[in-house]
Amino acid sequence: MERPDGFLKLIGREIKSSGLYQSTNSGDAYMDNDVKEIVLESWNKWSSDYDSYYPHTIKSAKEDLEWKNTLKKLVGNKVQNILDVGTGTGFLAIDLTEMGHKVKGIDLSEGMLKEAERKAKDRNLEIQFVIGDVEELDEPDNSYDIVINRFILWTMQYPEKAIREWTRVLKPGGRLIVIDGMWFDKKLSYQVEKFLGNLLILFTEFKNPWKKTTYFEGNLKERLPFTKNKNACTVNLIFKKCGLKDVKVTELVEVEKEEKKVMSLKELLLNPYRKIVIEGVKPE
Ligand SMILES: C[S@@+](CC[C@H](N)C(=O)[O-])C[C@H]1O[C@@H](n2cnc3c(N)ncnc32)[C@H](O)[C@@H]1O
């Protein structure tokens, strides 16, 4: 995996969990780089078992087929030059490479990228994975046909800045495709389903489901704006603000249908969130 010059200043530093996110005064004392380092370290910690969590990887052949059908509809048949921002363990990069596209995957977390590289190697795929910050891409203007990502917006400190940056590297006429879940939508039906899922854990596994174990420590989520009751549909407004046209939001209906077929009752209740795709075109 490639490490661009200058980036190691961020990832090479030892991260001491106890120090970095303690406020130095009574208010919010995070520095931007500290936030990024905590995000990075959280994903490094999560990397080895990220794929085992719903809904990160494919659980059935039919779901795999539906993802590929969906991606084919989104990306088209023509071979495209694609940038997968926040590629993580490489889900989109791998699928899109298997479909014949030229893909580069960028991520902050070396741990996640190691998993991506391992999976690509297992499948005999040549994919360029690079360590980098997708809020400040080290990529020239107007260079990609498609910029795509899945499930990353909520973990961006500055989602609008990120979307502007992704738009910058798109060729005129190129498309930005964001696949996201409504993870932090406080809709009542989501809360009821999660509550029932937690009750199921309490009475069948005799564990306290409300005792949270999280990879995101401290009050980091306070600094990630999309974790605060933001409906992911608001993303389409940001797309428009960033100058993208033909913006549309669709639901990942077919993929979800297949996913749900292999989920247990507990998984169904704990994961009620709908998934959406937001698309926009960079004007010529
Ligand atoms: C929920 S995972 C999604 C991974 C993958 N796209 C997928 O579909 O499974 C979020 C990813 O975003 C990455 N990430 C978060 N902030 C980032 C940043 N500023 N620059 C690059 N990657 C970032 C994390 O390291 C993590 O791999």
The ligand as an SDF file (V2000), in Angstrom:
LIG
                    3D

 27 29  0  0  0  0  0  0  0  0999 V2000
  -17.6710    2.3490    7.9220 C   0  0  0  0  0  0  0  0  0  0  0  0
  -16.0860    2.2090    7.1930 S   0  0  0  0  0  0  0  0  0  0  0  0
  -16.5700    1.9630    5.4930 C   0  0  0  0  0  0  0  0  0  0  0  0
  -15.5620    1.1420    4.7490 C   0  0  0  0  0  0  0  0  0  0  0  0
  -15.9740    0.7290    3.3470 C   0  0  0  0  0  0  0  0  0  0  0  0
  -16.2380    1.8870    2.5070 N   0  0  0  0  0  0  0  0  0  0  0  0
  -17.1630   -0.2060    3.3340 C   0  0  0  0  0  0  0  0  0  0  0  0
  -18.0570    0.0050    2.5450 O   0  0  0  0  0  0  0  0  0  0  0  0
  -17.1930   -1.1900    4.0940 O   0  0  0  0  0  0  0  0  0  0  0  0
  -15.4870    3.8770    7.1680 C   0  0  0  0  0  0  0  0  0  0  0  0
  -14.0800    4.0070    6.5960 C   0  0  0  0  0  0  0  0  0  0  0  0
  -13.7990    5.3940    6.3970 O   0  0  0  0  0  0  0  0  0  0  0  0
  -12.4230    5.5980    6.7030 C   0  0  0  0  0  0  0  0  0  0  0  0
  -12.2090    7.0180    6.9820 N   0  0  0  0  0  0  0  0  0  0  0  0
  -12.7620    7.7670    7.9570 C   0  0  0  0  0  0  0  0  0  0  0  0
  -12.3310    9.0390    7.8730 N   0  0  0  0  0  0  0  0  0  0  0  0
  -11.4780    9.0840    6.8240 C   0  0  0  0  0  0  0  0  0  0  0  0
  -10.6990   10.1100    6.2290 C   0  0  0  0  0  0  0  0  0  0  0  0
  -10.7370   11.3570    6.6800 N   0  0  0  0  0  0  0  0  0  0  0  0
   -9.9360    9.8070    5.1720 N   0  0  0  0  0  0  0  0  0  0  0  0
   -9.8840    8.5320    4.6970 C   0  0  0  0  0  0  0  0  0  0  0  0
  -10.6030    7.5200    5.2050 N   0  0  0  0  0  0  0  0  0  0  0  0
  -11.3890    7.7950    6.2580 C   0  0  0  0  0  0  0  0  0  0  0  0
  -12.1730    4.6960    7.8920 C   0  0  0  0  0  0  0  0  0  0  0  0
  -10.8050    4.4310    8.0760 O   0  0  0  0  0  0  0  0  0  0  0  0
  -12.9900    3.4660    7.5100 C   0  0  0  0  0  0  0  0  0  0  0  0
  -12.2100    2.5490    6.7960 O   0  0  0  0  0  0  0  0  0  0  0  0
  1  2  1  0
  2  3  1  0
  2 10  1  0
  3  4  1  0
  4  5  1  0
  5  6  1  0
  5  7  1  0
  7  8  2  0
  7  9  1  0
 10 11  1  0
 11 12  1  0
 11 26  1  0
 12 13  1  0
 13 14  1  0
 13 24  1  0
 14 15  1  0
 14 23  1  0
 15 16  2  0
 16 17  1  0
 17 18  1  0
 17 23  2  0
 18 19  1  0
 18 20  2  0
 20 21  1  0
 21 22  2  0
 22 23  1  0
 24 25  1  0
 24 26  1  0
 26 27  1  0
M  CHG  2   2   1   9  -1
M  END
$$$$
